[in-house]
């Protein structure tokens, strides 16, 4: 059994103790510290990045222009660059983004993958070299419905995720959503990012979750809460285009919020940065507790496992991040000031990152990656 000690998150507060795991399952949680743990510090479940576009990491130039010019299909900058990029370059870019995520404590993500079947193939090739969980949500190559293409995407993915209701012909997007429901796969969609969209039409598609909702009204948010449809907010990406989500307002309407980093060409996919920024943005609208921001970065795991919780529990998948930060009552505030340099160790499916070399006996000596981990989670 491998163990870490310090202050662990039980879903409500931080408690002093030890967490142990075997293979990829947490098998021990107890009070008191163990001798010679792998690492000591503030112990969290692995974070979950609830909305990414990892393929966008291929775009490296300085960005100028509107949201339509940069990301809107089919002629936004990202789509033009992806269409011309070599497969190997896209895989390498996504793998770099995944490495950033795991180095900063993220062990799972939900990716809106462009490019049809080939786009999914590239994502899986990148993921195969990383000890992470990834929800792969594909989409057709164009803004049209081809039943054979959609059937193939659904067989190869965890579901379908599209740009926006207003981007699609109504009959085509309704068929996409219906096919996903029949296949018992996820259907997700951006909503009210550029302009307000008709929420009833969007909810009629039975989405598993929505992304952004920047221009939603209170009534729109209340409809989402009543329908139990979560919303993923991406504050840094939104701020790049001069907009910010009203996090306190969304919570007042009873919406379940998740946190994502969105386009990898705009933001590094670090949830540590996203949590800090989300907390600051929320303060501009009245503020929310630091614990709520942390929960937003943990809830996304429910997209992969509806029975998952935000607590470290016996029997759960061994996904942990150990931060060199004070615990106890100060734990939540400390997390929102954390940076990559505060990450002592990440455990993803029982595998360590950074992985210790055979010569390292004291985990306190671990400072950086020693070897590449090559375990696929799919």
N, C-alpha and C positions, 0 to 999 in steps of 0.2 A: 504494500500500500504506500502511496505517496501522499504527503501532507503539507499543508500550509497553515500558518498560524497568524493571529492578529485579531482584527475586528471584522466579523462577517455580517452580511446583510441578510436578515431573516424575513424580509418583505415589509417590515414596519420600522425597524431600527437596527443599529449596529450592536452586536453582542461580541464580547471577547471570547475567543475560543479557537478551535482547530477544525479544519475541514480536510477530510481524506477521501481519496478515490482509488479505485482499481479499474484497469482498462479504461472505459469511457464513462463510468458511472460513479457518482458521489455515493459513498457507502458509509461515511462517518461524519457526524457533526457533534462536537462535544465542547463543553466549557474547559478552560485551561489550555495552556500552550504546550506543544510537544517539543521534545529536544530535537535539535538539528532539522528543522523544517526546510523544505525547498526554498521558501521565501516567507518573509513576515511583512505585514502591513495591513492596509484596508482591503478587504476581500469582497469583490462584487461578482455577481453572475456576469458572464460575457455579455457585452453590449450587442444590440442588434440594430443595424442600419436599415431602417424600414423603407428607404427609397433611394436607389442609386441608378445612374446611367454610367456604368463603368467603362463602356466602350468609348465614351467621350474623352477619356484620358489620352487618346491618340492626338487630340488637338492641343498644341503646345504654344501657339502664338498668343500675343496679347489680344484680348478680346475687346471689340468695339461694336456698337450697334444695339438695336432694340432686341427684345425677347423674340420677336418674330424673325428678325434677321439672323439670330444666332441659333435658336433651337426649334423653331416651328417647322413641322414637316410640310411639304417634302423638300423644300429648297433652303432651309436654314443652314448655317455654316457647318454645324456638326454633321448633318446628313450628307453634305457635299464632300466633306473630308473622309467620312466613313466609307462612302461609295468608292473613293479612289484608293484607299489605304490597302496595303498588302495584309493578308491574313496574319502573318507572323508578327507584324508590327502591332496590330490590334491586340493580339494575345499578350504580347510583352507589355503593352500599356495597361491592360486590365490586370495583369499579374502584379505590376508595380502598385496599382491602386489597392489591390487585395493585401499586399504586404504592408502598406500604410495602415490599412484597417486593423490588421491583427497586431501590429506593433503598438497601436494605440487602444487596444482592448476590445476591439470588435471581433466577435467570433461567428457572426451570421449576418446575412444581408438579403434584401429583396431587390432584384435588378429588373428594370424595364429594358428588355433587350431588343434592340432594333435589328433589322436585317434578315427577318424570316428564319428559316432553318439554318442557314449558314451562320447567322448571328448567334444562335444558340450553340452551335458547334464550337465557335470561337470561345464563348463563355466557359463551356465545359472544359476545353483544353487548358484555359487559364486556371480554372478551379482545381484541376487534377493535381497540381503541384502545391496546393495550399491546404492546410488543416482547418478548413472552414466549412460551415453550412451555407449554401446559397439557394435561394428561391429564384428559379429562372422563369421569368414571365415574358414570353415571346409576343410577336405581333407580325402580321403580314408585311411583306416588303413594301407594298403600296397602300393607298387609302381606298382599297376596294376589297370586296368579299369574293374569295375563291374557295368553295367548300373543300376541295382537295388539299389546298395549301393549309387551310385552317385545321383540318383533321390531322395533317402531318405535324403541325406545330404543337397541337394539343398532345399528341402521342409522345413528343420529345421534350415536353416542358412541364412546369408546375401550373401553367395557366397562360392567360393572355392579358396584357396590359397595354393600353393605347394612350395616345397623346391627349385627346380632348373630344368631348361629344360634338363640339361645333366643327371639328376638323373632318368629320366623317359624314357620308350620306346616311340618313336615318335608318333606312332599311338594312344597310350593310352592318352598322354597329349593333343593331338589334340581333342580327343573325350571329355575329361574333359572340355576343353575350349568351345567347341561347345555346350555342354549341359548347361553350365553356361550362354552362350549368349541366348540360346533358353528360358531359365527360367528368363531372364532379371535380372540376378544376377551378382555380382562382380566376376571377375576372376583376381587373382593377383599372382605374382611369384617373387621369388628371381632371380637375374640375375647378372652374371659376378662378383660373390663374391669371389670364390676360383680361378677361371680362367676366361679368356674372353670367352664369349659365342656368338654364331652367332645371332646378333641382329635382322636380318630380320626374322629368324625362330621364335624368341620369339615374335616379334611384330605381326606376322601373327596370333598369338593366340588371338589378340585383348585384351590385358590385361588392366584393369582399372588403374593399377600402377605397377611399378617395385620397387624392394628393392635392395639397395647397389650400383651396377654398379661400383665397385671399379676398375675393370680392363677394363672398357670400353674405347674405343678410342674417340677422338673428333668427328669422323664421326658417331660413335654409338650414342653419346649424341645428335648430330644434328638430327639424325633419330628420336630419342625419342621426341625432341622438335617439329619437323615437324608433328609427329603423335599425338601430344598433350597428351603424356603419362607421367604423373608425376613420379618422382623418390623419394623414401624415403631413406634418409641417416641416419645411426646409428653410429656416430663417436666413442663413447666409446666402443661399442662392437667390431667394426673394429680394434680399437687400441689395444684391448686385444690380438688380433692375429697378431699384428705387421703391420697393414695396416691403412691408413686414406683416407677418400674421398677427392677429389679435389673440394671443394665446390665453390671456385671462378671460376674454369674452367667449372664446370657444368652450373653455372649461365651465363657465357659468351656465352655458346652454346644455351642459351634460354630455358633451362630446368626449369620446375616448380618443386621446391624442397619442400619436407615435412620432418619432423623430427620425428624419433622414437627411442625407447630405446632398442629394440630387446630382447635378451634372459634374462629373469628374474633371471637366475642363475649366470649371468655374471655382470649385472648392477641392481641397484635399479631403478625402473621405474619412475624416477624423471626427468621431462622435464626441471626443473630449472638447474639441473646438466648437462643435455645434451646440453642445450643452451650455457652455459658457456664453455663447452668443444668444441662445434662446432665453437664458435667464435675464440677460441685459435687455433684450427686446421686450420681454414680458414686463420688466420694471417700467418701461415707457408707457404701458397701458394699465398700470396699477400693481403689477407684480404677482408672482406665484411663489409658493415655497420651493426651496431647492430640491426637496425630496420629490416633488411632482416632476421636475425637469429630469431627474434621474429615472423615474418610472417611465417617462416618455421614451428614453433610450433603451429600456429593457422590454417594454411590452411587445415589440415587434416579433419576438419569438413565438407569440401566439399565432402568427400567420403561418408558421411551419407546423406548430403543434398547439391546437386549441386548448389543450389541457395544461400547457406550460404556465408557470407563475413567475413572478419577479423575484422570488426568494431563492436562496440557496437551500435545497432540500435533499434529503437522502432519497436515492432512486432517480434523481434528475441527471441529465447528461452533464458530464464533467466539463463545463465551460466556465472558466473563472478568470478574473483579472485581479492581480495583486498590485496595489498602488503604494508607493512609499509616502504615505500621508497619515496624519493623525486620525484616529477613529473616535468612537464614542459619539457624543452629541455633535461634535464638530465635523463629523464625517461627511454629511451632505454638502455643507458649505465648502469643505476642502476639495471635494470632487469637482465642483464647478470652477475651481481655480487650477485644476490639474493640467499638466502637459505631458507630452510623450516621454519626457525624461523622468517622470514620476512612475512610469510603469516598470515594476520589478520583474513580473513574470505574467505570461498569458498561458492559460490551459484551455485548449480547444479540443473537445472530444477526447480528453485524457492525454493529449499530446502537448508537449511543452514548446513555448516560443518565448524567448530564444531557447534552443535546445542546448543543454550543458554538454561540454566535451567530456570524454571519459576521465580527464585529469582533474575536473572540477568536483570537489567533494562538498564544498560549502556553497549553498545556493546564493549566499550573500555576495559571492564573487562573480555572479553572472552579470555581465554588462551589455552584451550584444550578441547577435546571432552567431552560432558556432558552425552550423551546417544547415543545409536546406532540408526542410521536411517535405516528404513526397507522398503523403497519404491522402488519397481522394476520399471525400465524404459521400460521393454519389456512387 
